[in-house]
Amino acid sequence: MKKTSKSGKRSGAGGGTDSGRALTVRVKTAKKRSISSTRWLQRQLNDPYVVAAKREGYRSRAAYKLVQLDAKFQLLKPGLRVVDLGAAPGGWSQVVAAVIFGRGHKNATSALVALDILPMDGLEGAQILQADFTLPDAPDKIKAVLNGAADLVLSDMAAPTTGHNATDHLRIMAMADMAYAFARSVLVTNGAFVCKLFQGGAERALLNQLRLDFKTVKHAKPQASRSDSAEMYVVAQGFRVEKTA
């Protein structure tokens, strides 16, 4: 699948990286910058997806993860109602909006709610909500904004890492569990759920539940995910849980 950049140009779903060898930018450790901060900055400056995101107008390099997941699983199409959990700064929402609204926002059923407890700059076509999706009344409020149930719920959320792998794994799995509890309350029959996980063992309970609730459940690690990251994405399609009155 091809994606549309902010400028309207088309680029490959692989992620907008340039061909050929790029020059490596080296960052010297400043007096007020720690070694770890220097390493992070050097990695950012030499990350082809960071460079591509700036060139193509995306708010984060994470946008390419969704571009690549969509290319593999055909998640997005015009007319969908989509919820982007933990949306700030809005990279995933940009990708969604470019597909579901298309040119001129002509599809009457298309809707996008970009939700986060953090503030987020406006995005054409999207309803930006600064709110907590875990509150009991959140599902009903979201469905009211969407004017119906959601076809797709996305979650690229991750808690700040501590450096302790077991702790980080449990924290992101707690977020994933909450994201699915919300998704289960708002998804339409045959809807889809995409969520970031960290590998480590605690994800098995959630995966087992997803396999009961969806027709297909698959794992993927987009090329845009850093090779040294334990993150992966679960893509659950064909929601089949019967809703109760």
VOTI-415950 format. One record per residue (C-alpha): residue number from 1; x, y, z. Coordinates in Angstrom, 2 decimals, padded with zeros to 5 digits, m for minus. Each point is the difference from the previous one (the first is absolute). Example, Ala and Ser with C-alpha at 12.3 -4.5 7.8 and 13.67 -1.06 7.14 Angstrom:
BEGIN
<site><k>1</k><px>012.30</px><py>m004.50</py><pz>007.80</pz></site>
<site><k>2</k><px>001.37</px><py>003.44</py><pz>m000.66</pz></site>
This chain:
BEGIN
<site><k>1</k><px>000.00</px><py>000.00</py><pz>000.00</pz></site>
<site><k>2</k><px>001.16</px><py>003.52</py><pz>m000.71</pz></site>
<site><k>3</k><px>m000.36</px><py>002.88</py><pz>002.38</pz></site>
<site><k>4</k><px>m000.64</px><py>003.66</py><pz>m000.54</pz></site>
<site><k>5</k><px>002.39</px><py>002.43</py><pz>001.61</pz></site>
<site><k>6</k><px>m001.02</px><py>003.38</py><pz>001.35</pz></site>
<site><k>7</k><px>001.14</px><py>001.54</py><pz>m003.26</pz></site>
<site><k>8</k><px>m002.23</px><py>m002.34</py><pz>m002.00</pz></site>
<site><k>9</k><px>002.89</px><py>m001.99</py><pz>m001.45</pz></site>
<site><k>10</k><px>m000.01</px><py>m003.77</py><pz>000.00</pz></site>
<site><k>11</k><px>002.74</px><py>m002.05</py><pz>001.58</pz></site>
<site><k>12</k><px>000.57</px><py>m003.68</py><pz>000.68</pz></site>
<site><k>13</k><px>m001.50</px><py>m001.82</py><pz>002.97</pz></site>
<site><k>14</k><px>003.50</px><py>m001.09</py><pz>000.99</pz></site>
<site><k>15</k><px>000.38</px><py>003.26</py><pz>001.86</pz></site>
<site><k>16</k><px>001.52</px><py>002.77</py><pz>m002.04</pz></site>
<site><k>17</k><px>003.64</px><py>m000.89</py><pz>000.65</pz></site>
<site><k>18</k><px>002.53</px><py>001.21</py><pz>m002.51</pz></site>
<site><k>19</k><px>001.94</px><py>m002.41</py><pz>m002.15</pz></site>
<site><k>20</k><px>003.75</px><py>m000.12</py><pz>000.22</pz></site>
<site><k>21</k><px>002.29</px><py>000.53</py><pz>002.96</pz></site>
<site><k>22</k><px>m000.66</px><py>002.99</py><pz>002.20</pz></site>
<site><k>23</k><px>002.66</px><py>001.98</py><pz>001.78</pz></site>
<site><k>24</k><px>000.24</px><py>m000.70</py><pz>003.73</pz></site>
<site><k>25</k><px>m000.50</px><py>002.99</py><pz>002.28</pz></site>
<site><k>26</k><px>002.16</px><py>m000.13</py><pz>003.11</pz></site>
<site><k>27</k><px>m000.97</px><py>001.94</py><pz>003.12</pz></site>
<site><k>28</k><px>002.54</px><py>001.08</py><pz>002.57</pz></site>
<site><k>29</k><px>m000.90</px><py>m000.25</py><pz>003.67</pz></site>
<site><k>30</k><px>m000.63</px><py>003.50</py><pz>001.30</pz></site>
<site><k>31</k><px>000.59</px><py>001.05</py><pz>003.59</pz></site>
<site><k>32</k><px>m003.73</px><py>000.05</py><pz>000.78</pz></site>
<site><k>33</k><px>m000.86</px><py>m003.10</py><pz>m002.03</pz></site>
<site><k>34</k><px>000.39</px><py>m003.52</py><pz>001.39</pz></site>
<site><k>35</k><px>001.53</px><py>m002.85</py><pz>m001.97</pz></site>
<site><k>36</k><px>m003.42</px><py>m001.67</py><pz>m000.33</pz></site>
<site><k>37</k><px>m001.54</px><py>003.25</py><pz>m001.29</pz></site>
<site><k>38</k><px>002.82</px><py>000.34</py><pz>m002.50</pz></site>
<site><k>39</k><px>m000.56</px><py>m003.53</py><pz>m001.25</pz></site>
<site><k>40</k><px>m003.76</px><py>000.63</py><pz>m000.33</pz></site>
<site><k>41</k><px>000.62</px><py>003.22</py><pz>m001.95</pz></site>
<site><k>42</k><px>002.49</px><py>m001.70</py><pz>m002.29</pz></site>
<site><k>43</k><px>m002.45</px><py>m002.82</py><pz>m000.68</pz></site>
<site><k>44</k><px>m002.74</px><py>002.53</py><pz>m000.80</pz></site>
<site><k>45</k><px>002.20</px><py>001.96</py><pz>m002.37</pz></site>
<site><k>46</k><px>001.02</px><py>m003.17</py><pz>m001.83</pz></site>
<site><k>47</k><px>m003.44</px><py>m001.63</py><pz>m000.08</pz></site>
<site><k>48</k><px>m001.29</px><py>m000.11</py><pz>m003.61</pz></site>
<site><k>49</k><px>m003.61</px><py>m000.01</py><pz>001.21</pz></site>
<site><k>50</k><px>000.56</px><py>003.17</py><pz>002.04</pz></site>
<site><k>51</k><px>001.47</px><py>001.63</py><pz>m003.11</pz></site>
<site><k>52</k><px>m002.86</px><py>m001.26</py><pz>m002.17</pz></site>
<site><k>53</k><px>m002.64</px><py>001.18</py><pz>002.49</pz></site>
<site><k>54</k><px>001.41</px><py>003.53</py><pz>m000.05</pz></site>
<site><k>55</k><px>000.16</px><py>m000.02</py><pz>m003.78</pz></site>
<site><k>56</k><px>m003.54</px><py>m001.30</py><pz>m000.52</pz></site>
<site><k>57</k><px>m001.70</px><py>002.01</py><pz>002.74</pz></site>
<site><k>58</k><px>m000.74</px><py>m002.75</py><pz>002.51</pz></site>
<site><k>59</k><px>m000.05</px><py>000.91</py><pz>003.66</pz></site>
<site><k>60</k><px>001.94</px><py>m003.11</py><pz>001.04</pz></site>
<site><k>61</k><px>002.03</px><py>m002.83</py><pz>m001.50</pz></site>
<site><k>62</k><px>m002.65</px><py>m002.36</py><pz>001.42</pz></site>
<site><k>63</k><px>m002.24</px><py>000.91</py><pz>m002.94</pz></site>
<site><k>64</k><px>001.98</px><py>m002.41</py><pz>m002.16</pz></site>
<site><k>65</k><px>m000.84</px><py>m002.88</py><pz>002.32</pz></site>
<site><k>66</k><px>m003.68</px><py>000.45</py><pz>m000.78</pz></site>
<site><k>67</k><px>000.73</px><py>000.52</py><pz>m003.70</pz></site>
<site><k>68</k><px>001.78</px><py>m003.37</py><pz>m000.03</pz></site>
<site><k>69</k><px>m002.63</px><py>m001.78</py><pz>002.08</pz></site>
<site><k>70</k><px>m002.69</px><py>001.30</py><pz>m002.34</pz></site>
<site><k>71</k><px>001.93</px><py>m001.21</py><pz>m003.02</pz></site>
<site><k>72</k><px>000.08</px><py>m003.49</py><pz>001.48</pz></site>
<site><k>73</k><px>m003.48</px><py>m000.27</py><pz>001.52</pz></site>
<site><k>74</k><px>m002.12</px><py>002.48</py><pz>m002.01</pz></site>
<site><k>75</k><px>m001.30</px><py>001.71</py><pz>003.13</pz></site>
<site><k>76</k><px>m001.03</px><py>003.34</py><pz>m001.46</pz></site>
<site><k>77</k><px>m002.51</px><py>001.02</py><pz>m002.65</pz></site>
<site><k>78</k><px>m002.37</px><py>002.92</py><pz>m000.61</pz></site>
<site><k>79</k><px>m003.14</px><py>000.06</py><pz>002.13</pz></site>
<site><k>80</k><px>001.41</px><py>m001.55</py><pz>003.17</pz></site>
<site><k>81</k><px>m000.63</px><py>001.24</py><pz>003.53</pz></site>
<site><k>82</k><px>003.35</px><py>m000.12</py><pz>001.83</pz></site>
<site><k>83</k><px>001.21</px><py>000.64</py><pz>003.55</pz></site>
<site><k>84</k><px>003.70</px><py>000.75</py><pz>000.53</pz></site>
<site><k>85</k><px>000.83</px><py>m000.51</py><pz>003.69</pz></site>
<site><k>86</k><px>002.99</px><py>001.87</py><pz>001.38</pz></site>
<site><k>87</k><px>000.06</px><py>001.95</py><pz>m003.23</pz></site>
<site><k>88</k><px>002.36</px><py>002.86</py><pz>000.85</pz></site>
<site><k>89</k><px>001.96</px><py>001.37</py><pz>m001.78</pz></site>
<site><k>90</k><px>m002.16</px><py>m001.34</py><pz>m002.84</pz></site>
<site><k>91</k><px>002.14</px><py>m002.01</py><pz>m002.42</pz></site>
<site><k>92</k><px>m002.40</px><py>m002.94</py><pz>m000.16</pz></site>
<site><k>93</k><px>m003.01</px><py>002.30</py><pz>m000.25</pz></site>
<site><k>94</k><px>001.60</px><py>001.71</py><pz>m003.02</pz></site>
<site><k>95</k><px>000.28</px><py>m003.35</py><pz>m001.78</pz></site>
<site><k>96</k><px>m003.59</px><py>m000.91</py><pz>000.86</pz></site>
<site><k>97</k><px>m001.42</px><py>003.34</py><pz>m001.09</pz></site>
<site><k>98</k><px>001.78</px><py>m000.10</py><pz>m003.36</pz></site>
<site><k>99</k><px>m001.72</px><py>m003.30</py><pz>m000.85</pz></site>
<site><k>100</k><px>m003.45</px><py>000.09</py><pz>001.58</pz></site>
<site><k>101</k><px>m000.86</px><py>003.54</py><pz>m001.04</pz></site>
<site><k>102</k><px>001.81</px><py>000.13</py><pz>m003.30</pz></site>
<site><k>103</k><px>m000.23</px><py>003.19</py><pz>m001.98</pz></site>
<site><k>104</k><px>m002.56</px><py>002.47</py><pz>001.19</pz></site>
<site><k>105</k><px>m001.35</px><py>m002.11</py><pz>002.89</pz></site>
<site><k>106</k><px>m002.85</px><py>m001.15</py><pz>m002.24</pz></site>
<site><k>107</k><px>m000.85</px><py>m003.29</py><pz>001.70</pz></site>
<site><k>108</k><px>m002.86</px><py>000.67</py><pz>002.39</pz></site>
<site><k>109</k><px>000.71</px><py>m002.97</py><pz>002.29</pz></site>
<site><k>110</k><px>003.71</px><py>000.65</py><pz>000.52</pz></site>
<site><k>111</k><px>000.89</px><py>001.08</py><pz>003.52</pz></site>
<site><k>112</k><px>003.18</px><py>000.16</py><pz>002.05</pz></site>
<site><k>113</k><px>000.34</px><py>000.60</py><pz>003.72</pz></site>
<site><k>114</k><px>003.56</px><py>000.72</py><pz>001.12</pz></site>
<site><k>115</k><px>000.02</px><py>m000.42</py><pz>003.76</pz></site>
<site><k>116</k><px>002.75</px><py>000.67</py><pz>002.53</pz></site>
<site><k>117</k><px>000.41</px><py>001.37</py><pz>003.50</pz></site>
<site><k>118</k><px>002.68</px><py>002.26</py><pz>m001.51</pz></site>
<site><k>119</k><px>m000.82</px><py>003.00</py><pz>m002.20</pz></site>
<site><k>120</k><px>000.26</px><py>m000.47</py><pz>m003.76</pz></site>
<site><k>121</k><px>m000.01</px><py>002.48</py><pz>m002.86</pz></site>
<site><k>122</k><px>m003.07</px><py>m000.01</py><pz>m002.21</pz></site>
<site><k>123</k><px>m000.20</px><py>m002.24</py><pz>m003.05</pz></site>
<site><k>124</k><px>m002.40</px><py>000.58</py><pz>m002.87</pz></site>
<site><k>125</k><px>m002.94</px><py>m002.40</py><pz>000.18</pz></site>
<site><k>126</k><px>000.87</px><py>m001.40</py><pz>003.43</pz></site>
<site><k>127</k><px>m001.79</px><py>000.56</py><pz>003.27</pz></site>
<site><k>128</k><px>002.74</px><py>000.66</py><pz>002.56</pz></site>
<site><k>129</k><px>m000.96</px><py>m000.98</py><pz>003.54</pz></site>
<site><k>130</k><px>002.22</px><py>000.61</py><pz>003.01</pz></site>
<site><k>131</k><px>m001.51</px><py>m002.61</py><pz>002.29</pz></site>
<site><k>132</k><px>000.55</px><py>m003.24</py><pz>001.90</pz></site>
<site><k>133</k><px>m001.35</px><py>m002.98</py><pz>m001.94</pz></site>
<site><k>134</k><px>m000.04</px><py>m002.18</py><pz>003.13</pz></site>
<site><k>135</k><px>m002.86</px><py>001.96</py><pz>001.60</pz></site>
<site><k>136</k><px>m003.32</px><py>m001.91</py><pz>000.11</pz></site>
<site><k>137</k><px>m001.85</px><py>002.46</py><pz>m002.24</pz></site>
<site><k>138</k><px>002.76</px><py>000.22</py><pz>m002.64</pz></site>
<site><k>139</k><px>m001.39</px><py>m002.68</py><pz>m002.39</pz></site>
<site><k>140</k><px>m003.42</px><py>001.66</py><pz>m000.22</pz></site>
<site><k>141</k><px>001.56</px><py>003.43</py><pz>m000.54</pz></site>
<site><k>142</k><px>002.23</px><py>m001.32</py><pz>m002.77</pz></site>
<site><k>143</k><px>m002.87</px><py>m001.73</py><pz>m001.78</pz></site>
<site><k>144</k><px>m001.99</px><py>003.22</py><pz>000.17</pz></site>
<site><k>145</k><px>002.85</px><py>001.89</py><pz>m001.67</pz></site>
<site><k>146</k><px>000.39</px><py>m002.73</py><pz>m002.63</pz></site>
<site><k>147</k><px>m003.75</px><py>m000.12</py><pz>m000.55</pz></site>
<site><k>148</k><px>000.16</px><py>m003.77</py><pz>000.42</pz></site>
<site><k>149</k><px>002.27</px><py>m002.86</py><pz>001.00</pz></site>
<site><k>150</k><px>003.65</px><py>m000.06</py><pz>m001.08</pz></site>
<site><k>151</k><px>001.25</px><py>m002.09</py><pz>m002.90</pz></site>
<site><k>152</k><px>003.59</px><py>000.21</py><pz>001.19</pz></site>
<site><k>153</k><px>001.71</px><py>000.76</py><pz>003.31</pz></site>
<site><k>154</k><px>003.73</px><py>000.77</py><pz>m000.06</pz></site>
<site><k>155</k><px>002.40</px><py>000.14</py><pz>002.93</pz></site>
<site><k>156</k><px>003.67</px><py>000.90</py><pz>m000.32</pz></site>
<site><k>157</k><px>000.19</px><py>000.86</py><pz>003.69</pz></site>
<site><k>158</k><px>002.97</px><py>m000.86</py><pz>002.17</pz></site>
<site><k>159</k><px>000.82</px><py>000.98</py><pz>003.56</pz></site>
<site><k>160</k><px>003.32</px><py>001.78</py><pz>000.58</pz></site>
<site><k>161</k><px>002.71</px><py>m002.65</py><pz>000.22</pz></site>
<site><k>162</k><px>001.95</px><py>m000.61</py><pz>003.19</pz></site>
<site><k>163</k><px>002.84</px><py>m002.02</py><pz>m001.49</pz></site>
<site><k>164</k><px>m001.14</px><py>m003.07</py><pz>001.90</pz></site>
<site><k>165</k><px>m001.35</px><py>m002.37</py><pz>m002.66</pz></site>
<site><k>166</k><px>m002.44</px><py>m001.92</py><pz>002.22</pz></site>
<site><k>167</k><px>m001.49</px><py>003.18</py><pz>001.43</pz></site>
<site><k>168</k><px>m000.29</px><py>001.66</py><pz>m003.40</pz></site>
<site><k>169</k><px>m001.69</px><py>m003.10</py><pz>m001.40</pz></site>
<site><k>170</k><px>m002.61</px><py>m000.08</py><pz>002.76</pz></site>
<site><k>171</k><px>m000.70</px><py>003.73</py><pz>m000.32</pz></site>
<site><k>172</k><px>m000.64</px><py>m000.09</py><pz>m003.73</pz></site>
<site><k>173</k><px>m002.11</px><py>m003.13</py><pz>000.35</pz></site>
<site><k>174</k><px>m002.15</px><py>001.78</py><pz>002.58</pz></site>
<site><k>175</k><px>m000.55</px><py>002.75</py><pz>m002.58</pz></site>
<site><k>176</k><px>m000.80</px><py>m002.56</py><pz>m002.70</pz></site>
<site><k>177</k><px>m002.55</px><py>m001.69</py><pz>002.25</pz></site>
<site><k>178</k><px>m001.70</px><py>003.34</py><pz>000.68</pz></site>
<site><k>179</k><px>000.04</px><py>000.87</py><pz>m003.70</pz></site>
<site><k>180</k><px>m001.73</px><py>m003.25</py><pz>m000.87</pz></site>
<site><k>181</k><px>m002.56</px><py>000.37</py><pz>002.77</pz></site>
<site><k>182</k><px>m000.90</px><py>003.33</py><pz>m001.59</pz></site>
<site><k>183</k><px>000.07</px><py>m001.39</py><pz>m003.56</pz></site>
<site><k>184</k><px>m002.31</px><py>m002.84</py><pz>000.96</pz></site>
<site><k>185</k><px>m002.57</px><py>002.57</py><pz>001.12</pz></site>
<site><k>186</k><px>000.03</px><py>002.06</py><pz>m003.20</pz></site>
<site><k>187</k><px>000.78</px><py>m002.36</py><pz>m002.90</pz></site>
<site><k>188</k><px>m002.56</px><py>m000.90</py><pz>m002.63</pz></site>
<site><k>189</k><px>m000.41</px><py>m003.64</py><pz>m001.04</pz></site>
<site><k>190</k><px>002.90</px><py>m000.94</py><pz>m002.32</pz></site>
<site><k>191</k><px>002.00</px><py>002.98</py><pz>001.28</pz></site>
<site><k>192</k><px>003.76</px><py>m000.06</py><pz>000.58</pz></site>
<site><k>193</k><px>002.41</px><py>000.75</py><pz>002.84</pz></site>
<site><k>194</k><px>003.70</px><py>000.83</py><pz>m000.36</pz></site>
<site><k>195</k><px>002.17</px><py>000.34</py><pz>003.09</pz></site>
<site><k>196</k><px>003.66</px><py>000.26</py><pz>000.94</pz></site>
<site><k>197</k><px>001.36</px><py>m002.69</py><pz>002.33</pz></site>
<site><k>198</k><px>003.39</px><py>m000.85</py><pz>001.47</pz></site>
<site><k>199</k><px>001.08</px><py>m003.62</py><pz>m000.14</pz></site>
<site><k>200</k><px>000.60</px><py>m001.58</py><pz>003.38</pz></site>
<site><k>201</k><px>m002.66</px><py>m002.53</py><pz>000.93</pz></site>
<site><k>202</k><px>m002.78</px><py>002.07</py><pz>001.56</pz></site>
<site><k>203</k><px>m001.54</px><py>000.64</py><pz>m003.42</pz></site>
<site><k>204</k><px>m001.31</px><py>m003.59</py><pz>m000.24</pz></site>
<site><k>205</k><px>m003.21</px><py>000.63</py><pz>001.96</pz></site>
<site><k>206</k><px>m000.95</px><py>002.92</py><pz>m002.24</pz></site>
<site><k>207</k><px>000.85</px><py>m001.93</py><pz>m003.16</pz></site>
<site><k>208</k><px>m002.12</px><py>m002.94</py><pz>001.14</pz></site>
<site><k>209</k><px>m002.96</px><py>002.32</py><pz>000.58</pz></site>
<site><k>210</k><px>000.48</px><py>001.64</py><pz>m003.39</pz></site>
<site><k>211</k><px>m000.03</px><py>m003.40</py><pz>m001.69</pz></site>
<site><k>212</k><px>m003.39</px><py>m000.67</py><pz>001.58</pz></site>
<site><k>213</k><px>m001.40</px><py>003.38</py><pz>m001.03</pz></site>
<site><k>214</k><px>001.37</px><py>000.39</py><pz>m003.54</pz></site>
<site><k>215</k><px>000.09</px><py>m002.10</py><pz>m003.14</pz></site>
<site><k>216</k><px>003.72</px><py>000.59</py><pz>m000.56</pz></site>
<site><k>217</k><px>002.78</px><py>001.12</py><pz>002.34</pz></site>
<site><k>218</k><px>003.49</px><py>000.57</py><pz>m001.40</pz></site>
<site><k>219</k><px>003.28</px><py>001.50</py><pz>001.14</pz></site>
<site><k>220</k><px>002.21</px><py>002.37</py><pz>m001.92</pz></site>
<site><k>221</k><px>003.13</px><py>002.05</py><pz>000.54</pz></site>
<site><k>222</k><px>000.08</px><py>002.81</py><pz>m002.57</pz></site>
<site><k>223</k><px>003.28</px><py>000.87</py><pz>m001.62</pz></site>
<site><k>224</k><px>m000.29</px><py>003.42</py><pz>001.63</pz></site>
<site><k>225</k><px>000.19</px><py>m001.58</py><pz>003.48</pz></site>
<site><k>226</k><px>003.55</px><py>000.26</py><pz>001.23</pz></site>
<site><k>227</k><px>001.84</px><py>m003.30</py><pz>m000.14</pz></site>
<site><k>228</k><px>001.08</px><py>000.22</py><pz>003.64</pz></site>
<site><k>229</k><px>m003.58</px><py>000.55</py><pz>001.23</pz></site>
<site><k>230</k><px>m002.08</px><py>m002.79</py><pz>001.53</pz></site>
<site><k>231</k><px>m003.16</px><py>001.56</py><pz>m001.42</pz></site>
<site><k>232</k><px>m002.32</px><py>m001.83</py><pz>m002.32</pz></site>
<site><k>233</k><px>m003.55</px><py>000.62</py><pz>m001.15</pz></site>
<site><k>234</k><px>m003.02</px><py>m002.24</py><pz>000.26</pz></site>
<site><k>235</k><px>m002.52</px><py>000.38</py><pz>m002.81</pz></site>
<site><k>236</k><px>m003.42</px><py>m001.49</py><pz>000.83</pz></site>
<site><k>237</k><px>m002.62</px><py>000.05</py><pz>m002.76</pz></site>
<site><k>238</k><px>m003.59</px><py>m001.21</py><pz>m000.20</pz></site>
<site><k>239</k><px>m001.44</px><py>000.91</py><pz>003.40</pz></site>
<site><k>240</k><px>m002.70</px><py>m002.55</py><pz>000.79</pz></site>
<site><k>241</k><px>m001.04</px><py>000.47</py><pz>003.61</pz></site>
<site><k>242</k><px>m003.76</px><py>000.36</py><pz>000.32</pz></site>
<site><k>243</k><px>m001.05</px><py>003.23</py><pz>001.64</pz></site>
<site><k>244</k><px>m002.43</px><py>m000.09</py><pz>002.90</pz></site>
<site><k>245</k><px>m002.74</px><py>002.57</py><pz>000.50</pz></site>
